[in-house]
Amino acid sequence: MKKAIIFDLDNTIFPVPQIGHKLFAPLFELIEVDGNHTKDLEKIKDAVMRTPFQKVAKDHGFSEELTRKGIDLLKELVHNGAIEPFADFDQVRKLPFDKYVVTTGFTKMQQSKVNSLELEKDFKEIHIIDPTTTNKTKKDVFADIIQRHKYKKEDVLVVGDDVNSEIKAAQELGVDAVWYDKYSRYEPKEGVSKIADYQKLVERLLVV
């Protein structure tokens, strides 16, 4: 029986494309005006909604100037208005475990999403890892949560959409992880448990 579940935020609790096209419009315009990434613009837009901007910039060879302008812009962007979580996320709210959110991104932006989703009422702690202000990683924060609350590693489960981020961090710590791939975008990966509906998670955790 688990005692705690640590969730990612973007594309794990809610689908970023629901708000992303509007939220990131100024960034996409900045990249388009730069003129050096027109051919890959659609791939870049998709990546921005799934991956921290700094990694997207590196992967696509953004200039230092474009990267800096993008970071300066994103630091101030916030989402205003409602956000609908994934419909099956309602199943998660009922789980009788300590629940945490650990998300990487710009502080103002991520906090605005947390506020719109009203996550404080469902989660014991919410951690925003802002790469512009800290060198901490998700692995660091997971380890801190486990240590501070005196959990055993087998007491904890990590759930997220990125097999190379929170899932990898959990595995490196020896913590169980579930890969949430809502739209089955990715091929299964050996050694990683994958679901597309939170009902499967509930069945797994509450089995008698």
VMD Tcl script that draws the C-alpha trace (Angstrom):
set ca {
  {0.00 0.00 0.00}
  {1.35 3.41 -0.98}
  {1.28 6.39 1.38}
  {2.14 9.20 -1.04}
  {1.79 10.02 -4.74}
  {3.84 12.70 -6.47}
  {2.30 14.14 -9.65}
  {3.72 16.19 -12.46}
  {1.47 19.09 -13.59}
  {1.58 19.80 -17.32}
  {-0.02 17.06 -19.44}
  {-0.45 14.97 -16.31}
  {-3.17 16.88 -14.46}
  {-4.39 18.89 -17.44}
  {-3.71 19.06 -21.20}
  {-1.42 22.00 -21.93}
  {-2.77 22.50 -25.50}
  {-6.06 23.52 -23.88}
  {-4.42 26.84 -22.94}
  {-1.06 26.66 -24.69}
  {-1.84 28.19 -28.07}
  {-3.10 31.36 -26.43}
  {-0.65 31.40 -23.53}
  {2.44 30.93 -25.69}
  {1.30 33.10 -28.61}
  {3.81 35.89 -27.77}
  {6.63 33.32 -27.65}
  {5.62 31.76 -30.96}
  {5.49 35.22 -32.53}
  {8.99 35.96 -31.18}
  {10.35 32.75 -32.71}
  {8.59 33.40 -36.01}
  {9.95 36.97 -36.24}
  {13.46 35.65 -35.57}
  {13.11 33.84 -38.89}
  {15.65 31.09 -38.30}
  {13.26 28.32 -37.29}
  {10.34 28.65 -39.69}
  {10.69 25.11 -41.03}
  {10.50 23.59 -37.54}
  {7.98 26.01 -36.05}
  {5.16 23.46 -35.64}
  {7.53 20.97 -34.00}
  {8.77 23.74 -31.71}
  {5.21 24.72 -30.75}
  {4.42 21.12 -29.83}
  {7.65 20.77 -27.86}
  {7.05 23.98 -25.90}
  {3.79 22.50 -24.61}
  {5.57 19.36 -23.38}
  {9.14 20.30 -22.48}
  {10.85 23.12 -20.51}
  {11.68 26.01 -22.84}
  {15.40 25.90 -22.09}
  {15.58 22.32 -23.42}
  {13.51 23.21 -26.48}
  {15.83 26.13 -27.21}
  {18.90 23.90 -26.91}
  {17.42 21.05 -28.95}
  {16.49 23.40 -31.81}
  {19.68 25.44 -31.77}
  {18.20 28.79 -30.72}
  {20.69 31.63 -30.63}
  {21.71 33.03 -27.24}
  {19.76 36.17 -28.02}
  {16.54 34.33 -28.95}
  {16.88 32.09 -25.91}
  {17.35 35.09 -23.61}
  {14.41 36.96 -25.13}
  {12.26 33.85 -24.80}
  {13.17 33.38 -21.15}
  {12.57 37.06 -20.36}
  {9.14 36.84 -21.99}
  {8.14 33.55 -20.35}
  {9.13 34.75 -16.87}
  {6.22 37.19 -16.96}
  {3.57 35.12 -18.75}
  {0.60 33.95 -16.68}
  {-2.63 32.17 -17.49}
  {-5.85 33.97 -16.62}
  {-9.08 32.03 -16.64}
  {-10.31 28.54 -15.88}
  {-8.45 25.34 -16.70}
  {-10.21 22.00 -16.99}
  {-8.21 19.03 -15.72}
  {-8.33 15.74 -17.58}
  {-11.80 14.26 -17.01}
  {-10.34 11.12 -15.45}
  {-8.29 13.19 -12.99}
  {-11.42 13.33 -10.82}
  {-10.55 9.76 -9.88}
  {-7.27 10.99 -8.40}
  {-8.94 13.50 -6.11}
  {-10.62 10.61 -4.29}
  {-7.43 8.70 -3.54}
  {-6.79 8.54 0.24}
  {-3.06 9.22 0.06}
  {-0.80 12.20 0.62}
  {-0.59 13.90 -2.76}
  {2.11 16.25 -4.05}
  {2.70 18.26 -7.22}
  {6.24 18.75 -8.49}
  {6.48 20.76 -11.71}
  {9.28 22.43 -13.65}
  {8.71 25.82 -15.24}
  {8.60 29.57 -14.74}
  {7.27 30.41 -11.29}
  {4.59 32.93 -12.26}
  {3.28 30.78 -15.09}
  {3.16 27.54 -13.13}
  {1.59 29.22 -10.10}
  {-1.14 30.72 -12.30}
  {-1.98 27.20 -13.53}
  {-2.03 25.86 -9.97}
  {-4.37 28.69 -8.97}
  {-6.71 28.17 -11.91}
  {-6.94 24.44 -11.16}
  {-7.42 25.12 -7.42}
  {-4.93 22.39 -6.60}
  {-4.14 23.57 -3.08}
  {-7.27 21.88 -1.76}
  {-6.25 18.47 -3.12}
  {-2.48 18.41 -2.55}
  {-0.36 18.37 0.58}
  {2.45 20.36 -1.08}
  {3.07 22.00 -4.43}
  {6.64 22.50 -5.64}
  {7.61 24.66 -8.63}
  {11.16 24.15 -9.88}
  {12.16 27.28 -11.81}
  {15.42 26.67 -13.74}
  {16.08 30.42 -13.79}
  {16.30 30.57 -9.99}
  {17.48 27.12 -8.84}
  {19.70 24.23 -9.88}
  {17.43 21.72 -8.15}
  {15.95 18.90 -10.20}
  {12.80 16.83 -9.78}
  {14.99 14.07 -8.39}
  {16.22 16.46 -5.68}
  {12.68 17.48 -4.74}
  {11.41 13.89 -4.72}
  {14.24 12.91 -2.39}
  {13.49 15.88 -0.13}
  {9.80 14.99 0.13}
  {10.67 11.40 1.02}
  {13.22 12.48 3.63}
  {11.17 15.24 5.30}
  {8.03 13.13 5.62}
  {9.96 10.00 6.61}
  {8.50 7.86 3.83}
  {10.16 4.67 2.76}
  {10.85 4.57 -0.97}
  {8.31 1.78 -1.37}
  {5.66 4.08 0.19}
  {5.87 6.53 -2.72}
  {4.63 6.54 -6.32}
  {5.51 9.11 -9.00}
  {3.07 9.82 -11.85}
  {3.95 11.90 -14.90}
  {3.86 12.21 -18.67}
  {7.59 12.51 -19.37}
  {9.56 9.27 -19.29}
  {12.84 11.21 -19.49}
  {12.01 13.59 -16.63}
  {9.96 12.61 -13.57}
  {9.77 8.91 -14.50}
  {13.55 8.68 -14.92}
  {14.08 10.63 -11.68}
  {11.84 8.22 -9.77}
  {13.63 5.19 -11.19}
  {17.01 6.61 -10.24}
  {15.76 6.96 -6.66}
  {14.35 3.45 -6.59}
  {10.76 4.75 -6.42}
  {7.85 3.22 -8.33}
  {6.56 5.28 -11.25}
  {3.59 5.29 -13.61}
  {3.83 6.91 -17.03}
  {0.60 8.75 -17.90}
  {0.25 8.86 -21.69}
  {-3.33 10.06 -22.10}
  {-3.42 10.08 -25.89}
  {-1.08 7.11 -26.42}
  {1.44 9.33 -28.23}
  {4.41 7.15 -27.33}
  {5.43 3.54 -27.71}
  {5.65 1.51 -24.48}
  {9.06 1.40 -22.87}
  {10.47 -1.67 -21.22}
  {10.41 -1.47 -17.46}
  {7.94 1.44 -17.34}
  {4.31 0.99 -16.33}
  {2.08 3.06 -18.66}
  {-1.58 4.06 -18.39}
  {-3.96 6.24 -20.40}
  {-6.70 6.54 -17.78}
  {-6.52 7.26 -14.06}
  {-9.11 4.60 -13.35}
  {-6.30 2.11 -13.98}
  {-4.22 3.86 -11.33}
  {-7.08 3.75 -8.85}
  {-7.59 0.04 -9.50}
  {-3.90 -0.59 -8.97}
  {-3.67 1.38 -5.73}
  {-6.93 0.37 -4.10}
  {-6.89 -3.32 -4.94}
  {-7.72 -5.37 -1.87}
}
mol new
graphics top color blue
foreach p $ca { graphics top sphere $p radius 0.5 }
foreach p [lrange $ca 0 end-1] q [lrange $ca 1 end] { graphics top cylinder $p $q radius 0.2 }
display resetview
